[in-house]
Amino acid sequence: MAEISIDLSGVEPMGAPDEFKAIPSGEYKVSIQTAEIKTNKDGEGKRLELGMKILEGEQANRRHWERFHLVNRNPKAVEIAKANLRALTDALGIDPDGLSRTEQLERSIVVVDLLRKKAKEGWGDSDGFENTIRAYKSASTGTEVADDIPF
């Protein structure tokens, strides 16, 4: 084992990095980095989970994960997920009947209208906030394709 001799007595401990704080509300151009189908905690449902990276501006390189509960005991959760996914596919120019593989979403670029909102008790960042997407827009035209995502 290597020996280390360093005095940390006058050093303040590092605080929580800002990257784990909810992102401020606003429009962000993002790249969908990952698209995975995952099993819900109850083992019965399935969700599509997208990992997104902000490409520009002050929040560049920050990440956001969006979840679409496609199989769930709660029919409202499925309805919301399908409406949100339809808004995303419209913004990306993907035929609504043509989405068959998660790879079709990966490496796509889209503009998201991100909302910073108070999270349910026990969820969110250390300040009690979380992010959710309110709308998707085409990155090539900036045209909003869905501003009435139900949630």
PLY file of the C-alpha trace (Angstrom):
ply
format ascii 1.0
element vertex 151
property float x
property float y
property float z
element edge 150
property int vertex1
property int vertex2
end_header
0.00 0.00 0.00
1.28 3.47 -0.88
1.80 5.98 1.92
0.09 9.34 1.72
0.90 12.28 3.93
-1.33 15.30 3.45
-2.81 17.81 5.91
-6.49 18.51 5.16
-7.27 20.22 8.47
-7.63 23.72 6.92
-9.65 22.60 3.89
-13.42 22.96 3.64
-15.18 19.81 2.42
-16.60 19.94 -1.08
-20.33 20.64 -1.25
-22.80 18.89 -3.50
-21.96 19.60 -7.12
-24.40 21.76 -9.08
-24.77 18.97 -11.63
-27.07 17.19 -9.18
-29.31 20.23 -8.74
-32.44 20.62 -10.86
-31.75 22.54 -14.06
-33.36 26.03 -14.29
-36.58 26.18 -16.33
-36.06 27.07 -19.97
-35.62 25.83 -23.51
-32.57 23.67 -24.13
-31.16 22.01 -27.21
-30.37 18.44 -26.15
-28.90 15.29 -27.59
-30.52 12.00 -26.66
-27.49 10.03 -25.50
-29.20 6.82 -24.36
-32.57 5.16 -24.91
-33.25 2.06 -22.84
-36.25 -0.07 -21.92
-36.14 -0.76 -18.17
-38.31 -2.74 -15.79
-40.13 -0.73 -13.13
-39.39 -1.30 -9.44
-42.50 -3.44 -9.04
-41.16 -5.83 -11.68
-44.38 -5.65 -13.68
-44.15 -2.41 -15.63
-41.75 -1.22 -18.30
-40.51 2.25 -19.08
-38.48 3.90 -21.80
-35.72 5.94 -20.19
-33.93 8.61 -22.22
-30.64 10.13 -21.09
-30.24 13.64 -22.51
-27.31 16.03 -22.57
-27.70 19.80 -22.92
-25.61 20.98 -25.86
-25.43 24.77 -25.54
-25.52 27.70 -23.19
-24.82 28.11 -19.51
-26.18 24.63 -18.71
-24.15 22.88 -21.45
-23.11 19.32 -20.59
-25.75 19.02 -17.83
-27.87 15.89 -18.05
-31.56 15.12 -17.75
-33.30 11.74 -17.71
-36.88 11.47 -18.94
-39.00 8.38 -18.29
-41.99 7.17 -20.28
-44.03 4.53 -18.39
-45.25 2.46 -21.33
-46.47 -0.53 -19.30
-47.91 0.38 -15.92
-50.79 -0.58 -13.62
-51.89 3.06 -13.72
-53.57 3.68 -17.10
-53.14 7.47 -16.69
-49.35 7.01 -16.47
-49.42 5.07 -19.75
-51.65 7.69 -21.39
-49.30 10.49 -20.37
-46.24 8.51 -21.50
-47.73 7.85 -24.91
-48.74 11.51 -25.40
-45.25 12.66 -24.41
-43.56 10.09 -26.64
-45.79 11.11 -29.55
-44.77 14.76 -29.02
-41.11 13.69 -29.07
-41.46 11.60 -32.23
-43.29 14.49 -33.95
-40.45 16.88 -33.03
-37.90 14.40 -34.38
-39.85 13.75 -37.58
-40.33 10.06 -36.78
-43.51 8.49 -38.16
-45.72 7.70 -35.14
-46.24 4.18 -36.48
-42.55 3.82 -37.29
-40.94 3.81 -33.83
-39.81 0.23 -33.31
-36.29 0.40 -31.84
-34.73 2.53 -29.10
-31.79 3.16 -31.42
-34.04 5.38 -33.54
-34.03 7.91 -30.69
-30.33 7.78 -29.77
-28.09 10.56 -31.07
-31.16 12.63 -32.00
-31.19 16.34 -31.28
-34.32 18.11 -30.08
-35.25 21.29 -28.21
-36.98 20.69 -24.87
-38.98 23.10 -22.74
-37.72 22.02 -19.32
-39.60 22.88 -16.15
-37.97 23.08 -12.71
-40.71 22.20 -10.22
-41.16 21.25 -6.60
-40.77 17.49 -6.21
-42.89 15.14 -4.14
-41.63 14.63 -0.59
-38.52 12.44 -0.61
-37.78 13.04 -4.30
-35.79 15.63 -6.22
-32.52 17.38 -5.50
-31.26 18.54 -2.10
-33.51 21.63 -2.39
-36.58 19.51 -3.18
-36.81 20.33 -6.91
-36.91 18.15 -10.01
-37.18 18.63 -13.76
-39.80 17.53 -16.24
-40.24 18.26 -19.93
-43.27 20.39 -20.86
-42.85 20.36 -24.64
-40.59 19.22 -27.47
-39.61 21.30 -30.50
-37.81 20.42 -33.67
-34.16 21.40 -33.35
-33.99 22.18 -37.08
-36.94 24.56 -37.24
-37.58 25.54 -33.63
-41.27 24.88 -34.30
-43.17 23.75 -31.24
-45.02 20.52 -31.92
-46.65 19.95 -28.55
-47.45 22.48 -25.89
-50.21 20.54 -24.20
-48.39 17.55 -22.76
-50.68 16.31 -19.99
-49.22 15.90 -16.49
0 1
1 2
2 3
3 4
4 5
5 6
6 7
7 8
8 9
9 10
10 11
11 12
12 13
13 14
14 15
15 16
16 17
17 18
18 19
19 20
20 21
21 22
22 23
23 24
24 25
25 26
26 27
27 28
28 29
29 30
30 31
31 32
32 33
33 34
34 35
35 36
36 37
37 38
38 39
39 40
40 41
41 42
42 43
43 44
44 45
45 46
46 47
47 48
48 49
49 50
50 51
51 52
52 53
53 54
54 55
55 56
56 57
57 58
58 59
59 60
60 61
61 62
62 63
63 64
64 65
65 66
66 67
67 68
68 69
69 70
70 71
71 72
72 73
73 74
74 75
75 76
76 77
77 78
78 79
79 80
80 81
81 82
82 83
83 84
84 85
85 86
86 87
87 88
88 89
89 90
90 91
91 92
92 93
93 94
94 95
95 96
96 97
97 98
98 99
99 100
100 101
101 102
102 103
103 104
104 105
105 106
106 107
107 108
108 109
109 110
110 111
111 112
112 113
113 114
114 115
115 116
116 117
117 118
118 119
119 120
120 121
121 122
122 123
123 124
124 125
125 126
126 127
127 128
128 129
129 130
130 131
131 132
132 133
133 134
134 135
135 136
136 137
137 138
138 139
139 140
140 141
141 142
142 143
143 144
144 145
145 146
146 147
147 148
148 149
149 150
